[in-house]
Amino acid sequence: MVSEIERRQDTRLDQYVDFYAQRTQGLTVSAVRALFSVANRPEVVSLAGGMPNIKDLPLGKLGDEISQLICERGMQVFQYGSGQGEQFMRDHITEVMAEEGIHSHSDDVVVSCGSQQGLDLVTRVFCDPGDVVLCEAPSYVGALGTFLAYQVEVVHVEMDDYGISPTALRQAITSLRAAGKRVKFLYTIPNFQNPTGITQPVSRRQELLALAKEEDLLIVEDNPYGLLALDTEPQPALRALDADRVIYLGSFSKIFAPGLRVGWVLAPPAVREKLVMTQEAATLCPPVSAQFIVSHYMENFDWRSQIKVFHEMYRARRDAMLAGLEEHMPPGCSWTNPGGGFFVWLTLPPGLDSQAMLARAVSARVAYVPGTAFYADGFGSRNMRLSFCFPPPDRIIEGTRRLGEVLKAELAMRATFGIEDLPPRPGLVPGPAPDIL
Ligand SMILES: Cc1ncc(COP(=O)(O)O)c(C=O)c1O
């Protein structure tokens, strides 16, 4: 005879459903992921992917030297290491941060598997379910996924052309506290923000830090793109302006190689202790071999000049994107003008919905990420993120041409049928695949 349990298991699509933790609620694969698998076909110009373009790395020389490194020091390269990360790696990390004005001690650095894991560790250390994290509106999809996984309530704070608005931030803090909510930190990406490409000028940074002090607010500064400033010198990091209130996340993904997964957290000593213990519980130690490779690269290659090579490559792509948008976008569109990083944020004319349009765009062989991916609350349907990091300039221009055609057709259809504006829909969070980060 079939028991009740067996019957239930037979009729369920997912037989593990009764066992999942509450925090996995909402961790479902979005339909958009399926579209992205099509978007990765060569005939599609993908303006969606945020993958660093590492074609200019000296791979041959690196390969030879890494194989020599393994022959000579393999016993250490392939061994377990310190939960905080290797001393030599942490020393090099302080050199990278010095480029953005941060004076730090290697004792206060915790190496992580990319800054993504740094974000996970920080959230684990600070957030209980129901706590609030303040984020820019819009914000990085991978961070929203992390916050959601820890059942954190994300409250988006309005941005202007200079980043997060201090007035809106103060209002949000006041009303959340009045409602009895615990605001744990502000998560901000001050340089070439993902997804908008907006950079906070120094005056805005100072305003935010003054406000944070007044309101006793912690800031988590996520800065993977800071050294990819294409038109000016890098701005001083928030952490360079305030060492006590800012927890800093950095990464080698955009200045060297994302596949090595080496990032870091710089935190005051008390926090750093907790991060190390959390890191040990999560992974025992960050990968030692990757730390050897990054350190070898920094010691034996001119990593600063390599960043300049990246600048040239990304600048040509950024300029192609801006020229293509200027030429091909229909009236009523506007977009940001990033001074670095990987992304442009496009605002569509009223009534157009980037998520609804994505399938049509992919059929027209161009892909983007709908703006809804970058909001935890369903906004963003009139926006899309376009990344210029990967395709060559002529393909980027062709991508903007195809996108322009899709938008023009969409506008013509709306003019013909007078379709009503759509209400906000739930966003795409969570479930970012690494190729759209
Ligand atoms: C703002 C931001 N933070 C963090 C990350 C994760 O980077 P990492 O490769 O260091 O984990 C990304 C990746 O795209 C990002 O855009």
The ligand as a Tripos MOL2 file, in Angstrom:
@<TRIPOS>MOLECULE
LIG
   16    16     1     0     0
SMALL
NO_CHARGES

@<TRIPOS>ATOM
      1 C1         29.3300   45.8610   -7.3430 C.3       1 LIG1
      2 C2         29.8860   44.4840   -7.3390 C.ar      1 LIG1
      3 N1         30.2550   43.9250   -6.1810 N.ar      1 LIG1
      4 C3         30.7640   42.6950   -6.1260 C.ar      1 LIG1
      5 C4         30.9280   41.9420   -7.2700 C.ar      1 LIG1
      6 C5         31.5020   40.5640   -7.1380 C.3       1 LIG1
      7 O1         32.8180   40.5570   -7.5630 O.3       1 LIG1
      8 P1         33.8410   39.4000   -7.1970 P.3       1 LIG1
      9 O2         34.2100   38.7720   -8.4860 O.co2     1 LIG1
     10 O3         34.9780   40.0670   -6.5290 O.co2     1 LIG1
     11 O4         33.1520   38.4510   -6.2770 O.co2     1 LIG1
     12 C6         30.5550   42.4650   -8.5070 C.ar      1 LIG1
     13 C7         30.6890   41.6550   -9.7130 C.2       1 LIG1
     14 O5         30.3070   41.9920  -10.7790 O.2       1 LIG1
     15 C8         30.0270   43.7780   -8.5390 C.ar      1 LIG1
     16 O6         29.6510   44.3480   -9.6860 O.3       1 LIG1
@<TRIPOS>BOND
     1     1     2 1
     2     2     3 ar
     3     2    15 ar
     4     3     4 ar
     5     4     5 ar
     6     5     6 1
     7     5    12 ar
     8     6     7 1
     9     7     8 1
    10     8     9 2
    11     8    10 1
    12     8    11 1
    13    12    13 1
    14    12    15 ar
    15    13    14 2
    16    15    16 1
@<TRIPOS>SUBSTRUCTURE
     1 LIG1         1 GROUP 0 **** ****
